[in-house]
Amino acid sequence: MAKKIPKSFKNLEEEAAFWEAHSLSELFDETEESDHAFVKKEKAVLSFKFDKDLVETVTRASRKLGINRSALIQMFLKKGLNDFRKGGWL
């Protein structure tokens, strides 16, 4: 019997288990084209000076998470700004 991609999963764990056990290459014939367009957000570059200790801490944390330092700092900024919004500061 041919494998099928389920239409839905009960939870994220079930979906993860399915994709751990299956390769998209095995099921590629079941996929459908999407008309969803991916729009790349325009980026701006900012330059900051940080204390050496802070840079080392960010570097260790980003390596532990498997992401680059810029992504980690961006996550922290988004979280901080979101907290500011929730607190009525922005």
C-alpha positions as CSV (number, residue, x, y, z in Angstrom):
1,M,0.0,0.0,0.0
2,A,1.4,3.4,-1.0
3,K,2.2,5.8,1.8
4,K,0.0,8.9,2.1
5,I,0.6,12.3,3.7
6,P,-2.1,12.7,6.4
7,K,-4.5,15.7,5.8
8,S,-4.0,16.7,9.5
9,F,-2.2,15.6,12.6
10,K,-3.5,15.4,16.2
11,N,-0.6,17.4,17.5
12,L,2.9,18.6,16.7
13,E,4.5,15.5,18.1
14,E,2.5,13.3,15.8
15,E,3.5,15.4,12.8
16,A,7.2,15.3,13.9
17,A,7.1,11.5,14.3
18,F,5.6,11.1,10.8
19,W,8.3,13.2,9.2
20,E,11.0,11.5,11.2
21,A,9.8,8.2,9.7
22,H,9.2,9.4,6.1
23,S,11.1,11.3,3.5
24,L,9.4,14.0,1.4
25,S,11.2,12.4,-1.6
26,E,9.1,9.2,-1.0
27,L,5.9,11.2,-1.0
28,F,6.7,14.0,-3.5
29,D,4.1,12.8,-6.0
30,E,1.4,13.6,-3.4
31,T,2.4,17.2,-3.0
32,E,0.4,20.0,-4.7
33,E,1.6,23.3,-6.1
34,S,0.8,26.3,-4.0
35,D,-0.1,29.8,-5.2
36,H,1.3,31.2,-2.0
37,A,3.9,33.9,-2.7
38,F,6.8,34.3,-0.4
39,V,7.7,37.9,0.1
40,K,11.2,38.7,1.4
41,K,11.1,41.5,3.9
42,E,13.3,44.4,3.3
43,K,16.2,44.5,5.8
44,A,18.2,47.4,7.2
45,V,21.6,47.1,8.7
46,L,22.4,48.6,12.2
47,S,25.8,48.6,13.8
48,F,26.3,48.4,17.6
49,K,29.2,48.3,20.0
50,F,28.8,45.7,22.8
51,D,31.0,44.8,25.8
52,K,33.3,41.9,25.0
53,D,31.7,39.8,27.8
54,L,28.2,40.3,26.3
55,V,29.4,39.3,22.9
56,E,31.0,36.1,24.3
57,T,27.7,35.3,26.1
58,V,25.6,35.9,23.0
59,T,28.1,33.8,21.0
60,R,27.8,30.8,23.4
61,A,24.0,31.1,23.6
62,S,23.7,31.2,19.8
63,R,26.0,28.2,19.3
64,K,24.0,26.2,21.9
65,L,20.8,27.1,20.0
66,G,22.3,26.4,16.6
67,I,21.5,29.9,15.2
68,N,23.7,32.8,14.3
69,R,24.3,35.8,16.7
70,S,22.3,38.2,14.6
71,A,19.2,35.9,14.7
72,L,19.5,35.6,18.5
73,I,19.9,39.3,19.1
74,Q,16.9,39.9,16.8
75,M,14.9,37.5,18.8
76,F,15.8,39.3,22.0
77,L,14.9,42.7,20.5
78,K,11.6,41.5,19.3
79,K,10.8,39.9,22.7
80,G,11.9,43.1,24.5
81,L,9.8,45.4,22.2
82,N,6.8,43.1,22.5
83,D,7.1,43.3,26.3
84,F,7.3,47.1,26.1
85,R,4.1,47.1,24.0
86,K,2.3,44.9,26.4
87,G,3.4,47.2,29.3
88,G,2.1,50.3,27.5
89,W,5.5,51.8,26.9
90,L,5.2,51.9,23.1
